[in-house]
Amino acid sequence: MLRPLALALALGMAALAPTLMPSSAAADAMAGGVTRIKDITTLKGMRENQLVGYGLVVGLANTGDTLRNAPFTEQSLTSMLDRMGVNVGSDQLRARNVAAVVVTAELPPFIGRGNRIDVTVSALGDARSLLGGTLVITPLMGADGQIYAVAQGPVAVSGFSAAGEAETVTQGVPTVGRVPNGALIERELPDHFGNMRSLILELRNPDFRTAVRIADAINVYTQTRFGGRGAYERDYRSILLVNPPDVSPVRFLAEIGDLPVTPDAPARVVLDERTGTVVIGADVRVSTVAVTHGNLTVRITEMPVASQPAPFSDGQTVVLPDTRVEVQEGEGRLAILQGSSLQTLVAGLNQIGLRPAGIIAILQAIKSAGALQADLVIQ
């Protein structure tokens, strides 16, 4: 049922109910929570890079790949042993303590050589579990084909799998694990920060009002601190910064990153039909509309009957179908929804007393009727 969640949202967002305010500043304060600029923006050019590699996990307790079903594991194991001076024929390998894996990682910006990052290890063959395994040295490459890190270490797996002759128990995903601080950085990314001609902040959730508020907050601070304007809003996604003279970009970004602003966002309703999740934004409004919702249940039961022939006859046993159909129509209550605030909207939906599937159906119907003044996102 959505009722406990809806009531909690209503109580938590009750302060967002619209009231008459004498100034725009007070209205901005009611639009959402105050947060720091660095929590809602990123510096253009500062981005992570993805790394990927192919390797082997050894030391598994008979839960690795079946070499005959995973020929790439057999080839990799043979090649590794050959490089170590051990000549083994492919027909002599029968162990199940080795698994081929794909290793992935995120290379943060400005990371230096010799630092360490976490890596994720995912089984590639038919291994049942990576629990207790150790990742053998694995080069990690970027999209340009260059090796930026080398990974190795014990694999930490949160899930487990136990199997017997008649039952199998699995919790979590035992074929995926992590190696904390398992990758050593061997190559640094080019330093684009020192060569930047301009500093541009990009919003994580683009919005015109949020961009203007960030620029105004920075300008108020720079006028007082440096005696000049320090930001210009370019569009709904980015803000151009003007670095003051005799101040390093690092120090300037550190100072303006802690400035508080109130982000804004468009009214939006997110529906997840698979899990029955409904998320309603604070600024969602519903025009006056009457809603009713009733459930129709049709139950079909098959009860076949065997017809036996008479004694000493040449007849045969025949199965006769017997189908019973029951139709039940649930009660539907008519309610008037007028969501002038989130609290009012949630209270109206609770008044009807619906399950999440019913809430989703009603919100879709209200949107089709043109009464839902918000974006409807269906996942």
Secondary structure, DSSP 8 states (H G I E B T S, - for coil): --HHHHHHHHHHTGGGS----SSHHHHHHHHS--EEHHHHEEETT---EEEEEEEEEE--SS-S--TTT-HHHHHHHHHHHHHTT----GGG----SEEEEEEEEEE-TT--TT-EEEEEEEE-SS-S--TT-EEEEEEEE-TTS-EEEEEEEE-B-S-EEEE-SS-EEEES-TTEEEEEEEEEE-S-----STT-SSEEEEESS--HHHHHHHHHHHHHHHHHHTSS--EEE-SSSEEEE---TTS-HHHHHHHHHT-EE------EEEEETTTTEEEE-TT-EEEEEEEEE--EEEEEEE--EEE---TTSS---EEE--EEEEEEE---EEEEEEESSHHHHHHHHHHHT--HHHHHHHHHHHHHTT-EESEEEE-
